[in-house]
Amino acid sequence: MKERYRQAMEALYLACIVISGASLVVITLIIPYGVFMRYVLNAAPSWPEPAAVLLMIVFSFLGGAAVYRAKVHIAVRAFLDVVPARARRALLGLADIAMASTCLFMVVWGGELVRMTFHQVIAEFPVLSVGLTYAPLPLGGFITLLFIIERLWVGEPPPTSIMYRDEAAALE
């Protein structure tokens, strides 16, 4: 059961990376397009900037979940490195509780935000619901919560995980 959960989290992690990466690539393409249209052709389209903002929301929350699982997020470890092992375990447990609480907050109140704004539309994209654009918030919180559960229940992802393949290859 634990191995199947680990495999599912690995697939979810990879999906977060692919979606976040694709969002970043599209942002990188549409912003120069908007600048070119505005300053070279003097015909500024209205959609590149709001599209980039929407893609940045996707990039931030799904990418944030992925970096949390890979443990490459910003962390200040100076204090943890100087306390005894027992205190370190307690502090890491407290950090897990705080992170899980934050994720639950994102899921509950992000879901409420999606629900409350679902009937509104974005001016530049009239077929797109505002609530749908906020969906990465509760989704990212839920995915991060699944990654926290993985670490607490199954343990840290193994070095054979996709996030460690480059490092594993370098060791061989």
C-alpha positions in Angstrom: 0.0 0.0 0.0 2.8 2.4 0.9 4.7 1.6 -2.3 1.6 2.4 -4.4 1.1 5.7 -2.6 4.8 6.5 -3.2 4.3 5.7 -6.9 1.2 7.9 -7.1 3.1 10.8 -5.4 6.0 10.4 -7.8 3.5 10.7 -10.7 1.8 13.7 -9.1 5.2 15.3 -8.5 6.2 14.8 -12.1 2.8 16.3 -13.3 3.4 19.3 -11.1 6.9 19.8 -12.6 5.6 19.4 -16.1 2.7 21.8 -15.7 4.8 24.4 -13.8 7.5 24.2 -16.4 5.0 24.5 -19.3 3.5 27.5 -17.6 6.9 29.2 -17.3 7.7 28.5 -20.9 4.4 30.0 -22.1 4.9 33.1 -19.9 8.4 33.4 -21.4 6.8 33.4 -24.9 3.8 35.7 -24.4 5.4 38.5 -22.5 7.9 39.3 -25.3 5.1 39.0 -27.7 3.1 41.6 -25.8 6.1 43.9 -25.6 6.8 43.5 -29.3 3.2 44.2 -30.2 3.0 47.3 -28.0 6.2 49.0 -28.7 7.2 47.9 -32.2 3.8 47.5 -34.0 1.9 50.0 -31.7 -1.0 47.5 -31.4 -1.0 46.3 -27.9 -3.1 43.2 -27.3 -5.0 43.1 -24.0 -4.5 39.4 -23.1 -0.7 38.7 -22.6 -0.4 40.3 -19.2 -3.5 38.8 -17.6 -2.6 35.4 -19.2 0.9 35.7 -17.7 -0.6 36.4 -14.2 -2.9 33.4 -14.5 0.0 31.2 -15.5 2.1 32.5 -12.7 -0.6 31.4 -10.2 -0.4 27.9 -11.7 3.4 28.0 -11.7 3.6 29.2 -8.1 1.2 26.8 -6.4 1.9 23.6 -8.3 5.6 24.4 -8.5 5.6 25.2 -4.8 4.1 21.7 -4.0 6.8 20.1 -6.2 9.7 22.0 -4.5 8.3 21.1 -1.1 8.4 17.4 -1.9 11.9 17.7 -3.4 13.0 19.7 -0.3 14.5 22.4 -2.4 12.4 25.2 -1.0 13.9 28.0 0.9 14.7 26.9 4.4 16.7 28.4 7.2 18.5 25.5 8.9 21.0 27.4 11.0 19.0 27.0 14.2 18.2 23.3 13.5 21.9 22.6 13.0 22.9 23.8 16.4 20.2 22.2 18.6 20.4 18.6 19.9 18.9 15.8 17.8 15.8 15.4 20.0 15.0 19.1 19.8 15.6 19.0 16.1 13.1 16.1 15.7 10.5 18.1 17.7 11.1 21.3 15.7 10.8 19.4 12.4 7.5 17.8 13.7 6.3 21.2 14.6 7.2 22.5 11.1 5.2 19.5 9.6 2.2 20.4 11.7 2.5 24.1 10.7 2.8 23.2 7.1 -0.1 20.8 7.2 -2.2 23.5 8.9 -1.2 26.0 6.2 -2.2 23.5 3.5 -5.6 22.8 5.2 -6.1 26.6 5.3 -5.3 26.8 1.6 -7.7 24.0 0.8 -10.6 25.2 2.9 -10.4 29.0 2.3 -9.0 28.6 -1.2 -11.9 26.4 -2.0 -14.3 29.0 -0.6 -12.6 31.6 -2.7 -13.2 29.5 -5.8 -16.8 28.9 -4.9 -17.5 32.5 -4.2 -16.0 33.8 -7.4 -17.0 31.0 -9.8 -19.8 33.0 -11.3 -17.6 36.0 -12.2 -15.6 36.3 -15.4 -12.3 37.9 -16.4 -12.7 40.9 -18.8 -10.0 39.7 -21.1 -11.2 36.1 -21.1 -15.0 36.2 -20.8 -15.3 32.4 -21.1 -13.0 31.9 -18.1 -14.4 31.8 -14.6 -12.5 33.8 -12.0 -13.1 30.9 -9.6 -11.4 28.6 -12.0 -8.3 30.8 -12.1 -8.1 30.6 -8.3 -8.3 26.8 -8.4 -4.5 26.3 -8.2 -4.6 27.7 -4.6 -6.7 24.9 -3.0 -5.2 22.4 -5.5 -1.6 23.3 -4.6 -2.5 23.1 -0.9 -4.1 19.7 -1.3 -1.1 18.3 -3.3 1.3 19.7 -0.8 -0.7 18.0 2.0 -0.5 14.7 0.1 3.3 15.2 -0.1 3.4 15.8 3.7 1.4 12.7 4.3 3.8 10.8 2.0 6.8 11.9 4.0 5.2 11.2 7.4 3.6 7.9 6.5 6.0 6.4 3.9 9.2 8.3 4.6 11.4 10.5 2.4 11.3 9.7 -1.3 14.1 7.3 -2.2 17.2 8.3 -4.2 15.8 6.5 -7.2 13.0 9.1 -7.4 12.9 11.3 -10.5 14.0 14.2 -8.3 17.2 12.4 -7.5 18.1 10.8 -10.8 20.8 13.4 -11.7 22.4 13.0 -8.3 22.2 9.2 -8.5 23.8 9.2 -11.9 26.5 11.5 -10.7 27.4 9.0 -7.9 27.9 6.1 -10.3 
